Amino acid sequence: MTLLMIDQNSEINLTDWKLDALQAFKIKMTDKEKLFPCIPATQAFALHQLRYGVCDDPREESTAQTFP
């Protein structure tokens, strides 16, 4: 599992679906037209207080071994 924060360094190291998922989340959390309903979550996102865990395919048994 990869633990990261949204910043340029983390985004540079991500590939494929991981980068797409992180960018989609970033767009959702910063959308001014369709506000995310959880105010504490949007505040934590804006203050860079969130951490994100990215793991491999949950259908694979080996994924459980990489998840802390």
N, CA, C and O atoms as a Maestro MAE file, in Angstrom:
{
 s_m_m2io_version
 :::
 2.0.0
}

f_m_ct {
 s_m_title
 :::
 protein
 m_atom[272] {
  # First column is atom index #
  i_m_mmod_type
  r_m_x_coord
  r_m_y_coord
  r_m_z_coord
  i_m_residue_number
  s_m_chain_name
  s_m_pdb_residue_name
  s_m_pdb_atom_name
  i_m_atomic_number
  :::
  1 25 0.842 -1.171 0.000 1 A "MET " " N  " 7
  2 3 0.000 0.000 0.000 1 A "MET " " CA " 6
  3 2 0.889 1.237 0.000 1 A "MET " " C  " 6
  4 15 1.958 1.257 0.611 1 A "MET " " O  " 8
  5 25 0.431 2.247 -0.687 2 A "THR " " N  " 7
  6 3 1.141 3.507 -0.751 2 A "THR " " CA " 6
  7 2 0.370 4.545 0.043 2 A "THR " " C  " 6
  8 15 -0.833 4.708 -0.163 2 A "THR " " O  " 8
  9 25 1.028 5.239 0.935 3 A "LEU " " N  " 7
  10 3 0.413 6.310 1.703 3 A "LEU " " CA " 6
  11 2 0.936 7.623 1.155 3 A "LEU " " C  " 6
  12 15 2.146 7.795 1.005 3 A "LEU " " O  " 8
  13 25 0.035 8.555 0.852 4 A "LEU " " N  " 7
  14 3 0.473 9.801 0.253 4 A "LEU " " CA " 6
  15 2 -0.434 10.955 0.610 4 A "LEU " " C  " 6
  16 15 -1.514 10.777 1.173 4 A "LEU " " O  " 8
  17 25 0.029 12.135 0.270 5 A "MET " " N  " 7
  18 3 -0.734 13.369 0.419 5 A "MET " " CA " 6
  19 2 -0.894 13.958 -0.972 5 A "MET " " C  " 6
  20 15 -0.124 13.636 -1.878 5 A "MET " " O  " 8
  21 25 -1.881 14.812 -1.144 6 A "ILE " " N  " 7
  22 3 -2.027 15.471 -2.435 6 A "ILE " " CA " 6
  23 2 -1.057 16.637 -2.478 6 A "ILE " " C  " 6
  24 15 -1.246 17.652 -1.808 6 A "ILE " " O  " 8
  25 25 -0.031 16.471 -3.266 7 A "ASP " " N  " 7
  26 3 0.916 17.534 -3.563 7 A "ASP " " CA " 6
  27 2 1.625 17.131 -4.849 7 A "ASP " " C  " 6
  28 15 1.425 16.023 -5.347 7 A "ASP " " O  " 8
  29 25 2.429 17.997 -5.376 8 A "GLN " " N  " 7
  30 3 3.081 17.702 -6.649 8 A "GLN " " CA " 6
  31 2 3.971 16.471 -6.575 8 A "GLN " " C  " 6
  32 15 3.978 15.665 -7.506 8 A "GLN " " O  " 8
  33 25 4.712 16.308 -5.503 9 A "ASN " " N  " 7
  34 3 5.624 15.171 -5.403 9 A "ASN " " CA " 6
  35 2 4.887 13.840 -5.405 9 A "ASN " " C  " 6
  36 15 5.318 12.895 -6.066 9 A "ASN " " O  " 8
  37 25 3.787 13.755 -4.676 10 A "SER " " N  " 7
  38 3 3.023 12.517 -4.622 10 A "SER " " CA " 6
  39 2 2.390 12.217 -5.973 10 A "SER " " C  " 6
  40 15 2.393 11.074 -6.428 10 A "SER " " O  " 8
  41 25 1.848 13.249 -6.609 11 A "GLU " " N  " 7
  42 3 1.172 13.039 -7.878 11 A "GLU " " CA " 6
  43 2 2.150 12.607 -8.967 11 A "GLU " " C  " 6
  44 15 1.781 11.842 -9.858 11 A "GLU " " O  " 8
  45 25 3.372 13.077 -8.909 12 A "ILE " " N  " 7
  46 3 4.372 12.706 -9.911 12 A "ILE " " CA " 6
  47 2 4.690 11.214 -9.823 12 A "ILE " " C  " 6
  48 15 4.932 10.573 -10.845 12 A "ILE " " O  " 8
  49 25 4.692 10.661 -8.617 13 A "ASN " " N  " 7
  50 3 5.064 9.260 -8.419 13 A "ASN " " CA " 6
  51 2 3.936 8.276 -8.706 13 A "ASN " " C  " 6
  52 15 4.172 7.068 -8.713 13 A "ASN " " O  " 8
  53 25 2.728 8.753 -8.941 14 A "LEU " " N  " 7
  54 3 1.601 7.860 -9.181 14 A "LEU " " CA " 6
  55 2 1.437 7.572 -10.665 14 A "LEU " " C  " 6
  56 15 1.816 8.374 -11.518 14 A "LEU " " O  " 8
  57 25 0.869 6.419 -10.949 15 A "THR " " N  " 7
  58 3 0.622 6.036 -12.336 15 A "THR " " CA " 6
  59 2 -0.797 5.521 -12.500 15 A "THR " " C  " 6
  60 15 -1.461 5.167 -11.526 15 A "THR " " O  " 8
  61 25 -1.246 5.484 -13.732 16 A "ASP " " N  " 7
  62 3 -2.500 4.870 -14.143 16 A "ASP " " CA " 6
  63 2 -3.694 5.304 -13.289 16 A "ASP " " C  " 6
  64 15 -3.933 6.495 -13.089 16 A "ASP " " O  " 8
  65 25 -4.426 4.324 -12.796 17 A "TRP " " N  " 7
  66 3 -5.682 4.585 -12.108 17 A "TRP " " CA " 6
  67 2 -5.472 5.320 -10.792 17 A "TRP " " C  " 6
  68 15 -6.369 6.032 -10.340 17 A "TRP " " O  " 8
  69 25 -4.317 5.167 -10.171 18 A "LYS " " N  " 7
  70 3 -4.070 5.827 -8.889 18 A "LYS " " CA " 6
  71 2 -4.054 7.342 -9.062 18 A "LYS " " C  " 6
  72 15 -4.638 8.075 -8.263 18 A "LYS " " O  " 8
  73 25 -3.388 7.797 -10.099 19 A "LEU " " N  " 7
  74 3 -3.349 9.228 -10.380 19 A "LEU " " CA " 6
  75 2 -4.725 9.727 -10.797 19 A "LEU " " C  " 6
  76 15 -5.149 10.802 -10.374 19 A "LEU " " O  " 8
  77 25 -5.426 8.952 -11.626 20 A "ASP " " N  " 7
  78 3 -6.777 9.331 -12.046 20 A "ASP " " CA " 6
  79 2 -7.720 9.454 -10.854 20 A "ASP " " C  " 6
  80 15 -8.504 10.399 -10.770 20 A "ASP " " O  " 8
  81 25 -7.641 8.494 -9.931 21 A "ALA " " N  " 7
  82 3 -8.514 8.515 -8.754 21 A "ALA " " CA " 6
  83 2 -8.207 9.714 -7.869 21 A "ALA " " C  " 6
  84 15 -9.125 10.370 -7.377 21 A "ALA " " O  " 8
  85 25 -6.940 10.006 -7.662 22 A "LEU " " N  " 7
  86 3 -6.553 11.131 -6.827 22 A "LEU " " CA " 6
  87 2 -6.986 12.451 -7.447 22 A "LEU " " C  " 6
  88 15 -7.464 13.341 -6.744 22 A "LEU " " O  " 8
  89 25 -6.821 12.584 -8.757 23 A "GLN " " N  " 7
  90 3 -7.232 13.806 -9.434 23 A "GLN " " CA " 6
  91 2 -8.753 13.968 -9.410 23 A "GLN " " C  " 6
  92 15 -9.249 15.081 -9.239 23 A "GLN " " O  " 8
  93 25 -9.503 12.867 -9.581 24 A "ALA " " N  " 7
  94 3 -10.960 12.928 -9.522 24 A "ALA " " CA " 6
  95 2 -11.429 13.353 -8.129 24 A "ALA " " C  " 6
  96 15 -12.375 14.130 -7.995 24 A "ALA " " O  " 8
  97 25 -10.762 12.839 -7.098 25 A "PHE " " N  " 7
  98 3 -11.111 13.218 -5.723 25 A "PHE " " CA " 6
  99 2 -10.828 14.697 -5.491 25 A "PHE " " C  " 6
  100 15 -11.622 15.398 -4.865 25 A "PHE " " O  " 8
  101 25 -9.691 15.165 -6.000 26 A "LYS " " N  " 7
  102 3 -9.308 16.568 -5.867 26 A "LYS " " CA " 6
  103 2 -10.349 17.474 -6.540 26 A "LYS " " C  " 6
  104 15 -10.729 18.504 -5.984 26 A "LYS " " O  " 8
  105 25 -10.801 17.090 -7.720 27 A "ILE " " N  " 7
  106 3 -11.828 17.864 -8.431 27 A "ILE " " CA " 6
  107 2 -13.122 17.891 -7.626 27 A "ILE " " C  " 6
  108 15 -13.752 18.940 -7.492 27 A "ILE " " O  " 8
  109 25 -13.518 16.732 -7.088 28 A "LYS " " N  " 7
  110 3 -14.758 16.658 -6.299 28 A "LYS " " CA " 6
  111 2 -14.690 17.541 -5.057 28 A "LYS " " C  " 6
  112 15 -15.657 18.225 -4.722 28 A "LYS " " O  " 8
  113 25 -13.552 17.523 -4.383 29 A "MET " " N  " 7
  114 3 -13.420 18.272 -3.134 29 A "MET " " CA " 6
  115 2 -13.292 19.780 -3.348 29 A "MET " " C  " 6
  116 15 -13.535 20.556 -2.424 29 A "MET " " O  " 8
  117 25 -12.917 20.200 -4.547 30 A "THR " " N  " 7
  118 3 -12.733 21.631 -4.811 30 A "THR " " CA " 6
  119 2 -13.800 22.215 -5.731 30 A "THR " " C  " 6
  120 15 -13.702 23.377 -6.124 30 A "THR " " O  " 8
  121 25 -14.814 21.432 -6.080 31 A "ASP " " N  " 7
  122 3 -15.879 21.900 -6.975 31 A "ASP " " CA " 6
  123 2 -16.719 22.964 -6.267 31 A "ASP " " C  " 6
  124 15 -17.326 22.685 -5.233 31 A "ASP " " O  " 8
  125 25 -16.757 24.156 -6.806 32 A "LYS " " N  " 7
  126 3 -17.511 25.269 -6.195 32 A "LYS " " CA " 6
  127 2 -18.982 25.253 -6.608 32 A "LYS " " C  " 6
  128 15 -19.810 25.890 -5.957 32 A "LYS " " O  " 8
  129 25 -19.318 24.534 -7.678 33 A "GLU " " N  " 7
  130 3 -20.706 24.439 -8.155 33 A "GLU " " CA " 6
  131 2 -21.477 23.364 -7.389 33 A "GLU " " C  " 6
  132 15 -22.594 23.600 -6.927 33 A "GLU " " O  " 8
  133 25 -20.877 22.194 -7.260 34 A "LYS " " N  " 7
  134 3 -21.496 21.053 -6.568 34 A "LYS " " CA " 6
  135 2 -20.674 20.776 -5.315 34 A "LYS " " C  " 6
  136 15 -19.751 19.962 -5.340 34 A "LYS " " O  " 8
  137 25 -21.004 21.441 -4.243 35 A "LEU " " N  " 7
  138 3 -20.217 21.344 -3.009 35 A "LEU " " CA " 6
  139 2 -20.291 19.951 -2.401 35 A "LEU " " C  " 6
  140 15 -21.352 19.329 -2.372 35 A "LEU " " O  " 8
  141 25 -19.160 19.475 -1.920 36 A "PHE " " N  " 7
  142 3 -19.124 18.208 -1.194 36 A "PHE " " CA " 6
  143 2 -19.894 18.404 0.108 36 A "PHE " " C  " 6
  144 15 -19.674 19.407 0.788 36 A "PHE " " O  " 8
  145 25 -20.796 17.479 0.487 37 A "PRO " " N  " 7
  146 3 -21.693 17.717 1.623 37 A "PRO " " CA " 6
  147 2 -21.053 17.717 3.011 37 A "PRO " " C  " 6
  148 15 -21.686 18.158 3.969 37 A "PRO " " O  " 8
  149 25 -19.842 17.244 3.142 38 A "CYS " " N  " 7
  150 3 -19.219 17.157 4.464 38 A "CYS " " CA " 6
  151 2 -18.247 18.324 4.654 38 A "CYS " " C  " 6
  152 15 -17.152 18.326 4.092 38 A "CYS " " O  " 8
  153 25 -18.652 19.300 5.439 39 A "ILE " " N  " 7
  154 3 -17.830 20.490 5.659 39 A "ILE " " CA " 6
  155 2 -16.488 20.152 6.315 39 A "ILE " " C  " 6
  156 15 -15.463 20.661 5.862 39 A "ILE " " O  " 8
  157 25 -16.446 19.317 7.358 40 A "PRO " " N  " 7
  158 3 -15.140 18.981 7.943 40 A "PRO " " CA " 6
  159 2 -14.190 18.320 6.941 40 A "PRO " " C  " 6
  160 15 -12.982 18.553 6.993 40 A "PRO " " O  " 8
  161 25 -14.715 17.510 6.040 41 A "ALA " " N  " 7
  162 3 -13.866 16.864 5.031 41 A "ALA " " CA " 6
  163 2 -13.295 17.886 4.063 41 A "ALA " " C  " 6
  164 15 -12.117 17.810 3.711 41 A "ALA " " O  " 8
  165 25 -14.103 18.836 3.628 42 A "THR " " N  " 7
  166 3 -13.593 19.850 2.699 42 A "THR " " CA " 6
  167 2 -12.576 20.758 3.387 42 A "THR " " C  " 6
  168 15 -11.609 21.195 2.762 42 A "THR " " O  " 8
  169 25 -12.787 21.038 4.654 43 A "GLN " " N  " 7
  170 3 -11.816 21.848 5.391 43 A "GLN " " CA " 6
  171 2 -10.496 21.087 5.557 43 A "GLN " " C  " 6
  172 15 -9.420 21.651 5.359 43 A "GLN " " O  " 8
  173 25 -10.582 19.827 5.915 44 A "ALA " " N  " 7
  174 3 -9.379 19.004 6.079 44 A "ALA " " CA " 6
  175 2 -8.634 18.889 4.756 44 A "ALA " " C  " 6
  176 15 -7.403 18.922 4.726 44 A "ALA " " O  " 8
  177 25 -9.380 18.755 3.661 45 A "PHE " " N  " 7
  178 3 -8.742 18.689 2.346 45 A "PHE " " CA " 6
  179 2 -8.011 19.991 2.045 45 A "PHE " " C  " 6
  180 15 -6.859 19.971 1.610 45 A "PHE " " O  " 8
  181 25 -8.670 21.118 2.273 46 A "ALA " " N  " 7
  182 3 -8.081 22.419 1.980 46 A "ALA " " CA " 6
  183 2 -6.847 22.696 2.842 46 A "ALA " " C  " 6
  184 15 -5.928 23.387 2.402 46 A "ALA " " O  " 8
  185 25 -6.822 22.164 4.059 47 A "LEU " " N  " 7
  186 3 -5.703 22.380 4.975 47 A "LEU " " CA " 6
  187 2 -4.628 21.293 4.867 47 A "LEU " " C  " 6
  188 15 -3.687 21.265 5.660 47 A "LEU " " O  " 8
  189 25 -4.774 20.395 3.875 48 A "HIS " " N  " 7
  190 3 -3.821 19.300 3.644 48 A "HIS " " CA " 6
  191 2 -3.668 18.406 4.869 48 A "HIS " " C  " 6
  192 15 -2.560 17.988 5.207 48 A "HIS " " O  " 8
  193 25 -4.784 18.115 5.532 49 A "GLN " " N  " 7
  194 3 -4.759 17.261 6.713 49 A "GLN " " CA " 6
  195 2 -5.165 15.822 6.415 49 A "GLN " " C  " 6
  196 15 -5.175 14.986 7.319 49 A "GLN " " O  " 8
  197 25 -5.497 15.525 5.174 50 A "LEU " " N  " 7
  198 3 -5.907 14.172 4.811 50 A "LEU " " CA " 6
  199 2 -4.728 13.380 4.282 50 A "LEU " " C  " 6
  200 15 -3.819 13.934 3.665 50 A "LEU " " O  " 8
  201 25 -4.751 12.083 4.527 51 A "ARG " " N  " 7
  202 3 -3.763 11.167 3.977 51 A "ARG " " CA " 6
  203 2 -4.541 10.113 3.209 51 A "ARG " " C  " 6
  204 15 -5.666 9.771 3.573 51 A "ARG " " O  " 8
  205 25 -3.945 9.607 2.158 52 A "TYR " " N  " 7
  206 3 -4.642 8.686 1.273 52 A "TYR " " CA " 6
  207 2 -3.871 7.385 1.189 52 A "TYR " " C  " 6
  208 15 -2.648 7.387 1.054 52 A "TYR " " O  " 8
  209 25 -4.572 6.295 1.267 53 A "GLY " " N  " 7
  210 3 -3.959 4.988 1.098 53 A "GLY " " CA " 6
  211 2 -4.410 4.394 -0.219 53 A "GLY " " C  " 6
  212 15 -5.600 4.391 -0.534 53 A "GLY " " O  " 8
  213 25 -3.464 3.894 -0.981 54 A "VAL " " N  " 7
  214 3 -3.767 3.289 -2.271 54 A "VAL " " CA " 6
  215 2 -3.237 1.872 -2.245 54 A "VAL " " C  " 6
  216 15 -2.044 1.655 -2.034 54 A "VAL " " O  " 8
  217 25 -4.109 0.914 -2.455 55 A "CYS " " N  " 7
  218 3 -3.672 -0.476 -2.479 55 A "CYS " " CA " 6
  219 2 -4.012 -1.093 -3.827 55 A "CYS " " C  " 6
  220 15 -4.723 -0.493 -4.633 55 A "CYS " " O  " 8
  221 25 -3.513 -2.265 -4.060 56 A "ASP " " N  " 7
  222 3 -3.727 -2.955 -5.323 56 A "ASP " " CA " 6
  223 2 -5.122 -3.571 -5.382 56 A "ASP " " C  " 6
  224 15 -5.962 -3.301 -4.523 56 A "ASP " " O  " 8
  225 25 -5.359 -4.374 -6.368 57 A "ASP " " N  " 7
  226 3 -6.657 -4.984 -6.656 57 A "ASP " " CA " 6
  227 2 -7.180 -5.771 -5.452 57 A "ASP " " C  " 6
  228 15 -6.532 -6.726 -5.024 57 A "ASP " " O  " 8
  229 25 -8.342 -5.391 -4.893 58 A "PRO " " N  " 7
  230 3 -8.866 -6.090 -3.709 58 A "PRO " " CA " 6
  231 2 -9.328 -7.512 -4.000 58 A "PRO " " C  " 6
  232 15 -9.573 -8.283 -3.072 58 A "PRO " " O  " 8
  233 25 -9.449 -7.865 -5.263 59 A "ARG " " N  " 7
  234 3 -9.858 -9.234 -5.628 59 A "ARG " " CA " 6
  235 2 -8.691 -10.207 -5.578 59 A "ARG " " C  " 6
  236 15 -8.892 -11.421 -5.609 59 A "ARG " " O  " 8
  237 25 -7.474 -9.683 -5.500 60 A "GLU " " N  " 7
  238 3 -6.287 -10.524 -5.448 60 A "GLU " " CA " 6
  239 2 -5.922 -10.829 -3.997 60 A "GLU " " C  " 6
  240 15 -5.869 -9.919 -3.169 60 A "GLU " " O  " 8
  241 25 -5.677 -12.067 -3.690 61 A "GLU " " N  " 7
  242 3 -5.339 -12.465 -2.326 61 A "GLU " " CA " 6
  243 2 -4.045 -11.822 -1.843 61 A "GLU " " C  " 6
  244 15 -3.909 -11.521 -0.658 61 A "GLU " " O  " 8
  245 25 -3.105 -11.613 -2.739 62 A "SER " " N  " 7
  246 3 -1.816 -11.026 -2.360 62 A "SER " " CA " 6
  247 2 -1.957 -9.568 -1.891 62 A "SER " " C  " 6
  248 15 -1.080 -9.060 -1.192 62 A "SER " " O  " 8
  249 25 -3.030 -8.908 -2.261 63 A "THR " " N  " 7
  250 3 -3.237 -7.516 -1.850 63 A "THR " " CA " 6
  251 2 -3.365 -7.401 -0.334 63 A "THR " " C  " 6
  252 15 -2.883 -6.431 0.252 63 A "THR " " O  " 8
  253 25 -3.992 -8.355 0.293 64 A "ALA " " N  " 7
  254 3 -4.184 -8.335 1.748 64 A "ALA " " CA " 6
  255 2 -2.839 -8.313 2.480 64 A "ALA " " C  " 6
  256 15 -2.746 -7.764 3.578 64 A "ALA " " O  " 8
  257 25 -1.826 -8.888 1.901 65 A "GLN " " N  " 7
  258 3 -0.506 -8.926 2.527 65 A "GLN " " CA " 6
  259 2 0.186 -7.569 2.488 65 A "GLN " " C  " 6
  260 15 1.041 -7.288 3.328 65 A "GLN " " O  " 8
  261 25 -0.172 -6.724 1.522 66 A "THR " " N  " 7
  262 3 0.453 -5.411 1.421 66 A "THR " " CA " 6
  263 2 -0.313 -4.350 2.178 66 A "THR " " C  " 6
  264 15 0.166 -3.224 2.314 66 A "THR " " O  " 8
  265 25 -1.485 -4.681 2.671 67 A "PHE " " N  " 7
  266 3 -2.325 -3.742 3.397 67 A "PHE " " CA " 6
  267 2 -2.005 -3.833 4.887 67 A "PHE " " C  " 6
  268 15 -2.111 -4.911 5.471 67 A "PHE " " O  " 8
  269 25 -1.610 -2.706 5.522 68 A "PRO " " N  " 7
  270 3 -1.219 -2.765 6.930 68 A "PRO " " CA " 6
  271 2 -2.376 -3.043 7.871 68 A "PRO " " C  " 6
  272 15 -2.182 -3.118 9.084 68 A "PRO " " O  " 8
  :::
 }
 m_bond[271] {
  # First column is bond index #
  i_m_from
  i_m_to
  i_m_order
  :::
  1 1 2 1
  2 2 3 1
  3 3 4 2
  4 3 5 1
  5 5 6 1
  6 6 7 1
  7 7 8 2
  8 7 9 1
  9 9 10 1
  10 10 11 1
  11 11 12 2
  12 11 13 1
  13 13 14 1
  14 14 15 1
  15 15 16 2
  16 15 17 1
  17 17 18 1
  18 18 19 1
  19 19 20 2
  20 19 21 1
  21 21 22 1
  22 22 23 1
  23 23 24 2
  24 23 25 1
  25 25 26 1
  26 26 27 1
  27 27 28 2
  28 27 29 1
  29 29 30 1
  30 30 31 1
  31 31 32 2
  32 31 33 1
  33 33 34 1
  34 34 35 1
  35 35 36 2
  36 35 37 1
  37 37 38 1
  38 38 39 1
  39 39 40 2
  40 39 41 1
  41 41 42 1
  42 42 43 1
  43 43 44 2
  44 43 45 1
  45 45 46 1
  46 46 47 1
  47 47 48 2
  48 47 49 1
  49 49 50 1
  50 50 51 1
  51 51 52 2
  52 51 53 1
  53 53 54 1
  54 54 55 1
  55 55 56 2
  56 55 57 1
  57 57 58 1
  58 58 59 1
  59 59 60 2
  60 59 61 1
  61 61 62 1
  62 62 63 1
  63 63 64 2
  64 63 65 1
  65 65 66 1
  66 66 67 1
  67 67 68 2
  68 67 69 1
  69 69 70 1
  70 70 71 1
  71 71 72 2
  72 71 73 1
  73 73 74 1
  74 74 75 1
  75 75 76 2
  76 75 77 1
  77 77 78 1
  78 78 79 1
  79 79 80 2
  80 79 81 1
  81 81 82 1
  82 82 83 1
  83 83 84 2
  84 83 85 1
  85 85 86 1
  86 86 87 1
  87 87 88 2
  88 87 89 1
  89 89 90 1
  90 90 91 1
  91 91 92 2
  92 91 93 1
  93 93 94 1
  94 94 95 1
  95 95 96 2
  96 95 97 1
  97 97 98 1
  98 98 99 1
  99 99 100 2
  100 99 101 1
  101 101 102 1
  102 102 103 1
  103 103 104 2
  104 103 105 1
  105 105 106 1
  106 106 107 1
  107 107 108 2
  108 107 109 1
  109 109 110 1
  110 110 111 1
  111 111 112 2
  112 111 113 1
  113 113 114 1
  114 114 115 1
  115 115 116 2
  116 115 117 1
  117 117 118 1
  118 118 119 1
  119 119 120 2
  120 119 121 1
  121 121 122 1
  122 122 123 1
  123 123 124 2
  124 123 125 1
  125 125 126 1
  126 126 127 1
  127 127 128 2
  128 127 129 1
  129 129 130 1
  130 130 131 1
  131 131 132 2
  132 131 133 1
  133 133 134 1
  134 134 135 1
  135 135 136 2
  136 135 137 1
  137 137 138 1
  138 138 139 1
  139 139 140 2
  140 139 141 1
  141 141 142 1
  142 142 143 1
  143 143 144 2
  144 143 145 1
  145 145 146 1
  146 146 147 1
  147 147 148 2
  148 147 149 1
  149 149 150 1
  150 150 151 1
  151 151 152 2
  152 151 153 1
  153 153 154 1
  154 154 155 1
  155 155 156 2
  156 155 157 1
  157 157 158 1
  158 158 159 1
  159 159 160 2
  160 159 161 1
  161 161 162 1
  162 162 163 1
  163 163 164 2
  164 163 165 1
  165 165 166 1
  166 166 167 1
  167 167 168 2
  168 167 169 1
  169 169 170 1
  170 170 171 1
  171 171 172 2
  172 171 173 1
  173 173 174 1
  174 174 175 1
  175 175 176 2
  176 175 177 1
  177 177 178 1
  178 178 179 1
  179 179 180 2
  180 179 181 1
  181 181 182 1
  182 182 183 1
  183 183 184 2
  184 183 185 1
  185 185 186 1
  186 186 187 1
  187 187 188 2
  188 187 189 1
  189 189 190 1
  190 190 191 1
  191 191 192 2
  192 191 193 1
  193 193 194 1
  194 194 195 1
  195 195 196 2
  196 195 197 1
  197 197 198 1
  198 198 199 1
  199 199 200 2
  200 199 201 1
  201 201 202 1
  202 202 203 1
  203 203 204 2
  204 203 205 1
  205 205 206 1
  206 206 207 1
  207 207 208 2
  208 207 209 1
  209 209 210 1
  210 210 211 1
  211 211 212 2
  212 211 213 1
  213 213 214 1
  214 214 215 1
  215 215 216 2
  216 215 217 1
  217 217 218 1
  218 218 219 1
  219 219 220 2
  220 219 221 1
  221 221 222 1
  222 222 223 1
  223 223 224 2
  224 223 225 1
  225 225 226 1
  226 226 227 1
  227 227 228 2
  228 227 229 1
  229 229 230 1
  230 230 231 1
  231 231 232 2
  232 231 233 1
  233 233 234 1
  234 234 235 1
  235 235 236 2
  236 235 237 1
  237 237 238 1
  238 238 239 1
  239 239 240 2
  240 239 241 1
  241 241 242 1
  242 242 243 1
  243 243 244 2
  244 243 245 1
  245 245 246 1
  246 246 247 1
  247 247 248 2
  248 247 249 1
  249 249 250 1
  250 250 251 1
  251 251 252 2
  252 251 253 1
  253 253 254 1
  254 254 255 1
  255 255 256 2
  256 255 257 1
  257 257 258 1
  258 258 259 1
  259 259 260 2
  260 259 261 1
  261 261 262 1
  262 262 263 1
  263 263 264 2
  264 263 265 1
  265 265 266 1
  266 266 267 1
  267 267 268 2
  268 267 269 1
  269 269 270 1
  270 270 271 1
  271 271 272 2
  :::
 }
}
